Amino acid sequence: MAVLLKKMTNDALSLPKKERAKLAHELIVSLDEHLDSDVSDAWEKEICRRVKEIKDGTAKGRPAEQVLSEIKAKYK
């Protein structure tokens, strides 16, 4: 079993980045048998939307330090 797992790991690591991400997502989802597929699908769409906005420049990002500072101030 350990040899098979090592081969599968090596094969997975040789995949292109997008395919590795998809595989990782599928494996994580498979760990939670009770995960609601509608919720999972909705999050998948939301993630894709956010990535697209970042790539096309329509998203407005803020520095992590600023966000964390605001959170700390709010919950002190």
WONOR-V900548 format. One record per run of one state. SS is the DSSP state (H for helix, E for strand, C for the rest). FROM is the first residue (numbers start at 1). LEN is the number of residues. If there is no record, write none. Layout:
# WONOR-V900548
{{SS FROM LEN} {SS FROM LEN}}
This chain:
# WONOR-V900548
{{C 1 1} {H 2 12} {C 14 3} {H 17 15} {C 32 5} {H 37 20} {C 57 7} {H 64 11} {C 75 2}}
